[in-house]
Every structure is written in structure tokens, then in C-alpha cells.
Amino acid sequence: MDVLIPTRNRAAELAVTLAGLAAQDGPVFRTVVSDQSDGAPAWVQAPVAAVLRVLEAQGTRVELLRHLPRRGLAEHRQFLLEQASGEKTLFLDDDVWLEPGALGRMAHALDELRCGFVGMAPQGFSYLKDRRPEQTRSFAAWDGTVAPERVRPAEPAFERWPLHSAANLSHLSVDLGLEPGQWLAYKVAWLGGCTMFRRAALEDVGGFRFWTELPPEHCGEDVVAQWNVMEKYGGAGILPTGAVHLESPTTVTDRRIEAFNVVLGAPGEPGEKESNNHQTKGTDMDNTPDPIRIQTFLGGVDYPATKDSLLAHAKKAGADSDVLNALNHIPETEYDGPTSVSSAVSDG
């Protein structure tokens, strides 16, 4: 198994991520860290270097790579994929800590389910007292076999995306009464931060080679890859999740270009390529922002919420003019959760 970690300007977070790997008790894995930091690579920092020595002392193969110049998230992931040789490939973000046993649980689930990928959605433990039942209504367990399925913004499966917000999965695990050692596969819209692929399946659908269609500043490249794998091989989330988000500020500040809009189709036209080339160059921002982009600036909203409170929250979070304009055109009413906001934006 290969654990692939792309990183940039996050030495402290990377040290914690690597410490989580050092606490795993199997299976055997190789770690590849690819650094695109603006200055010196993270491994020159003492905390990172110390944990790397721990991994090596445990017998874990570690490869440290510098990959410059930066050509975007998708290109970086494709570069890492090309370094992989194992049957299983875990893409692990540099701000995710794995609890002991998480790696083995994912590997066992992937073997048993025989689908294209499994993953653990990272939880924000600062939200443990913030229950959001309106965001977990779409939860559905896989009953035995994981089947291929198509996910696009206009389809019902897309409405599962709020499941992974805040600490929703932690609350679901408690509510489901999962026993120690027990795990459950469930249906996802996609998974961010901690996804284990069957490498052959990911490569079969092209991996991240679509990076050439994207401008360097983009987001959502993991969504495109997962949707491609899901459509042919299926994919699943695993409960309980053993992944914890470190809740550091994002290093991806320009989120105007969603990769799936460019690579898989224009907003509102699932499966059809955008006919003009402006969007692929990042210059056509006249379309209504997609739900993912809007919810990026609404994280932590206390629902139910009014239109004015949503606008105020988005402004404070640094939302761009497209997002603010979309929110400004929704009806003056009270919204019970992210899904109702997304529906109002789409209807507007």
C-alpha cells in the first residue's frame, strides 16, 4: 500500500499527519510526501524530521519529493499517483490525523467491498456539540454490495454532500451504536481528505490526467476522480471514521474554478462539456456558483438562518461577489439547512 501526501506550507500540520501514520498497526505501507512549499520543504523542520525518523525506525519506507513548479492540485495528485506501485493507494491530506487502526479498517473494507474506493471523511472535533440532523437525513448504508453509480449536481445522490460537514459522522456513529471493531459502509457524494483507491481502478478511469484541462488555480479535483471511479466501480464511506481534521485555515484560497464544472460539464448541464473555453481559462464567472462553492463560505452557520444572516456570514468568510450575488437573490425566508439554501439558489 502507498500513502500519498501532497503538502505545501504546512510543516506543523504535516508532522501531526505523519504522527497519525506512525501510530498505525498495519497493514505495511510506504509513505510518499510531495512538497510544493514556497520556501524550504517541510521535512527540514524539526518536528517533521523527527516523525519521519520514527516511521523509518518502524520499517516504513519513506520517499520525500520536491515537485515544482506548481501546476495545480490535480497535477500534483497525478504526479503522486505516478509514484505509486501498491495495489491500494491512500490519498491523505496534510491536515488529517488518523486514529490507530484506521488504516487497517479502510484496507479491510476495500478488500471486502471490492469497489473502486473507500474513505473516511475527516471530522472537525470543535463541532462535537453541534448536532445537525438536517444534514444527516440523506444517510444511507450500503446493503452488502457497493454498486457503481453516477453523481452529478442535478442528481439525487449529490444531496448527500452535507453528511461530511462538521462532526456529523461522529454523531451518526454514536446513534448507530457501532461496536468496537465493527464498521459500516455508506453511500457518499464524494470524500475529501482521506480516500483509499484500488489503484488499478483509479488508473483505469484516467487518474488525475484531466489536470491539463484546468487552470492552475482550481479546487474539487478529488471530486472528479472519485465520480469517474464511482461510475464504473462504485465507492463508499466507512463508519466509524477514524480521520480527524486539524481545522487549520485552507491553503486553497481561490475556489472560483470547480474542477467538475470544467472537466465533466457546465453547471446545469450534467455530462456535457462547456462549449466555450472561457471557463477552462478561469475567466467566465457569470454562471451561478455551484452549491459546493457557496457552502464553502457558509460553514458553521447556525441553522435555522435568515437570508440576512447567511449573507453576513458569507461576507465575514470572504465570499466573492458571485456567491454574495447568488445569496442576495434567494427569497426572504428562514432556511433550515444547507440543502434548502442550495435549492433556493438553484431556483433563483
C-alpha positions in Angstrom: 0.0 0.0 0.0 1.1 3.5 -0.8 0.1 6.5 1.4 0.4 9.7 -0.8 0.6 13.1 0.9 0.7 16.3 -1.1 1.8 19.3 1.0 2.5 23.0 0.8 3.5 25.4 3.6 2.2 23.2 6.4 5.1 21.8 8.4 3.2 21.7 11.7 0.1 20.0 10.2 2.3 17.6 8.3 4.0 16.5 11.5 0.7 15.6 13.1 -0.5 13.8 10.0 2.7 11.7 9.9 2.4 11.0 13.6 -1.0 9.5 12.9 0.6 7.2 10.4 3.3 6.2 12.9 0.6 5.0 15.3 -1.0 2.6 12.8 -0.5 -1.1 13.5 -0.9 -2.4 9.9 -1.0 -3.1 7.0 2.5 -2.5 5.8 2.7 0.7 3.8 5.1 3.1 2.0 4.8 6.8 2.5 5.4 9.3 -0.3 5.4 13.0 0.6 5.5 15.6 -2.2 6.2 19.1 -1.1 5.4 22.3 -3.1 6.2 24.8 -0.3 7.1 28.3 -1.3 10.3 28.1 0.8 12.2 25.1 2.2 10.4 21.8 2.2 8.5 20.8 5.4 10.9 18.0 6.3 13.7 20.4 7.2 11.6 21.4 10.2 12.5 19.5 13.4 9.0 18.1 14.2 8.5 16.7 10.7 12.1 15.3 10.6 11.6 13.6 14.0 8.4 11.8 13.0 9.9 10.8 9.7 12.7 9.1 11.7 10.1 7.3 13.8 8.4 5.9 10.6 11.8 4.8 9.2 12.7 3.2 12.6 9.5 1.3 12.4 10.5 -0.1 9.0 8.2 2.1 6.9 9.7 3.2 3.6 9.6 7.0 3.2 10.1 8.9 0.0 10.4 12.7 0.1 10.0 14.6 -3.2 10.0 18.2 -4.3 7.6 18.8 -7.1 7.9 22.3 -8.7 6.7 24.4 -10.3 3.1 24.3 -9.1 0.6 23.5 -11.8 -2.4 22.9 -9.6 -3.9 20.4 -7.3 -4.9 17.9 -10.0 -1.4 17.8 -11.5 0.1 17.3 -8.1 -2.1 14.4 -7.4 -1.3 12.9 -10.7 2.4 13.2 -10.0 1.9 11.4 -6.7 -0.2 8.7 -8.4 2.6 8.0 -10.8 4.9 7.3 -7.9 2.6 4.6 -6.6 3.2 0.9 -7.1 1.0 -0.8 -4.5 -2.4 -2.4 -5.0 -4.0 0.2 -2.7 -3.4 3.9 -2.8 -4.4 6.2 0.0 -4.5 9.9 -0.8 -4.1 11.6 2.6 -4.3 15.4 3.0 -1.6 17.1 5.1 -4.1 18.2 7.7 -5.7 14.9 8.7 -4.8 12.8 11.7 -5.7 9.1 11.6 -6.6 7.3 14.8 -4.9 3.9 15.5 -6.4 1.2 13.4 -7.9 3.5 10.8 -5.6 2.4 8.0 -6.3 -1.3 8.6 -10.0 -0.7 8.8 -10.0 1.0 5.4 -7.8 -1.7 3.8 -10.1 -4.4 5.1 -13.2 -2.6 3.9 -11.7 -2.2 0.4 -10.9 -5.9 0.2 -14.3 -6.9 1.4 -16.4 -4.5 -0.6 -14.3 -4.9 -3.8 -15.3 -1.4 -5.0 -13.2 1.4 -6.5 -12.5 3.3 -3.3 -13.4 3.7 0.3 -12.7 6.6 2.6 -13.0 8.2 6.0 -14.4 11.8 6.0 -12.3 13.9 8.4 -14.3 15.2 11.3 -14.0 18.6 13.0 -14.0 17.9 16.7 -14.7 21.6 17.5 -18.2 20.7 16.3 -18.8 17.8 18.6 -21.6 19.7 20.5 -23.1 20.9 17.2 -25.7 18.4 16.1 -27.1 18.9 12.6 -29.9 16.4 12.0 -31.0 18.2 8.8 -27.6 17.4 7.3 -27.7 13.7 8.1 -31.1 12.9 6.7 -29.6 11.6 3.4 -27.5 9.0 5.2 -27.9 5.5 3.6 -25.9 2.4 4.3 -24.8 0.1 1.5 -26.5 -3.3 2.0 -23.8 -5.8 1.2 -22.6 -4.9 -2.3 -21.4 -1.5 -3.3 -22.8 -0.7 -6.8 -21.5 1.7 -9.4 -23.5 5.0 -9.5 -23.4 8.3 -11.2 -23.2 11.5 -9.2 -23.7 15.0 -10.6 -25.1 18.2 -9.1 -28.5 17.7 -10.8 -29.0 14.2 -9.4 -30.3 13.0 -6.0 -27.0 11.4 -5.0 -25.4 14.8 -4.9 -27.6 15.8 -1.9 -25.5 13.5 0.3 -22.7 16.1 0.4 -23.7 17.7 3.8 -23.1 14.4 5.5 -19.4 15.2 5.9 -19.8 18.6 7.4 -18.8 19.5 11.0 -18.9 16.3 13.2 -21.9 14.7 11.6 -20.3 11.3 11.1 -19.2 11.2 14.7 -22.8 11.8 15.8 -24.1 9.1 13.4 -21.6 6.5 14.7 -22.9 7.1 18.2 -26.5 7.0 17.1 -26.0 3.7 15.1 -24.4 2.0 18.1 -21.4 0.6 16.3 -19.5 -1.8 18.5 -15.7 -1.7 18.8 -14.1 -3.2 15.6 -17.4 -3.0 13.7 -17.6 -0.9 10.6 -20.3 0.1 8.2 -20.2 1.2 4.5 -22.4 4.0 3.4 -23.3 6.0 0.3 -21.4 9.2 -0.4 -21.5 12.1 -2.8 -17.7 12.2 -2.6 -15.0 12.0 0.1 -12.4 14.7 0.9 -9.0 14.4 2.6 -8.7 10.6 3.2 -9.6 8.3 0.3 -8.2 4.8 -0.4 -8.4 3.8 -4.0 -7.9 0.4 -5.7 -5.0 1.8 -7.8 -6.0 -0.2 -10.9 -9.5 1.3 -10.8 -8.3 4.9 -10.4 -5.8 4.5 -13.3 -8.3 2.7 -15.5 -10.5 5.9 -15.5 -7.6 8.2 -16.1 -6.5 9.1 -12.6 -6.0 12.9 -12.5 -4.7 13.3 -16.0 -7.5 15.8 -16.7 -5.2 18.3 -15.0 -4.3 19.6 -18.4 -7.9 20.9 -18.9 -7.7 23.1 -15.7 -6.1 26.4 -14.8 -3.5 26.1 -12.0 -6.0 27.7 -9.5 -8.8 25.3 -9.0 -10.5 23.0 -6.5 -12.6 19.8 -6.5 -10.1 17.7 -8.4 -10.7 14.8 -6.0 -14.4 15.0 -6.7 -13.8 14.5 -10.5 -11.5 11.5 -9.9 -14.0 9.9 -7.4 -17.0 10.4 -9.6 -15.2 8.7 -12.5 -14.3 5.8 -10.3 -17.8 5.6 -8.8 -19.5 5.4 -12.1 -17.5 2.3 -13.1 -16.5 0.6 -9.9 -18.5 2.2 -7.0 -17.3 3.9 -3.9 -18.2 4.0 -0.2 -17.6 5.9 3.0 -16.7 4.0 6.2 -18.1 4.4 9.7 -16.8 5.0 12.2 -14.5 7.4 10.6 -11.0 7.5 12.2 -10.0 10.7 10.5 -9.8 14.0 12.3 -9.5 17.3 10.5 -6.9 19.6 12.1 -9.1 22.6 11.2 -6.2 24.8 10.1 -7.0 27.5 7.5 -7.2 26.3 4.0 -4.2 26.8 1.7 -6.6 26.8 -1.3 -8.0 30.3 -1.1 -9.0 30.7 -4.8 -12.1 28.4 -5.2 -13.7 30.1 -8.1 -13.0 27.2 -10.5 -14.7 23.9 -9.6 -12.9 21.1 -11.5 -16.1 19.1 -12.1 -17.7 22.1 -13.9 -14.8 22.3 -16.3 -13.9 18.6 -16.8 -17.3 16.9 -16.6 -19.8 19.5 -17.7 -21.1 23.0 -17.3 -23.3 24.0 -14.3 -26.9 22.8 -15.1 -25.7 20.6 -17.9 -24.5 17.4 -16.3 -22.3 15.2 -18.5 -21.9 17.9 -21.3 -18.7 19.7 -21.8 -18.8 23.5 -21.7 -18.9 24.7 -25.3 -16.8 27.8 -24.9 -13.3 27.8 -23.5 -13.6 30.7 -21.2 -14.4 28.7 -18.1 -11.4 26.4 -18.5 -9.2 29.6 -18.5 -10.9 30.8 -15.4 -12.3 34.0 -16.9 -16.1 33.3 -17.2 -17.6 33.8 -13.8 -21.1 34.8 -14.9 -22.7 31.5 -14.1 -24.5 30.9 -10.7 -21.9 29.4 -8.3 -22.4 25.7 -7.7 -23.6 24.5 -4.2 -20.1 23.4 -3.1 -18.6 26.8 -3.7 -21.4 28.6 -1.8 -21.3 26.2 1.2 -17.5 26.8 1.4 -18.4 30.2 2.8 -21.4 29.1 4.9 -19.5 26.6 7.1 -20.5 27.0 10.7 -23.8 28.8 10.1 -26.3 28.3 13.0 -29.5 27.0 11.3 -32.3 27.9 11.0 -30.9 31.0 9.4 -32.4 34.0 7.6 -31.2 35.4 4.3 -29.6 38.3 6.0 -27.6 36.1 8.5 -26.4 33.9 5.6 -25.2 37.0 3.7 -23.5 38.3 6.8 -21.8 35.0 7.4 -20.6 34.7 3.8 -19.2 38.2 3.8 -17.3 37.5 7.0 -15.9 34.3 5.5 -14.6 36.3 2.5 -17.1 35.2 -0.1 -16.6 36.6 -3.6 -19.1 38.7 -5.5 -20.7 35.8 -7.4 -21.5 34.0 -4.1 -22.9 37.1 -2.5 -24.9 37.9 -5.5 -26.4 34.4 -5.6 -27.4 34.6 -1.9 -28.8 38.1 -2.4 -31.3 36.7 -4.9 -32.7 34.0 -2.7 -36.2 34.6 -1.1 -36.6 36.4 2.3 -37.4 33.4 4.4 -35.8 31.2 7.1 -33.6 28.3 5.9 -33.4 25.1 7.9 -30.1 23.8 6.5 -27.6 23.8 3.6 -29.8 21.8 1.3 -32.6 24.4 1.5 -30.1 27.1 0.7 -28.8 25.3 -2.3 -32.3 24.7 -3.6 -33.1 28.3 -3.2 -30.0 29.4 -5.1 -30.8 26.9 -7.9 -34.4 28.0 -8.2 -33.2 31.7 -8.3 
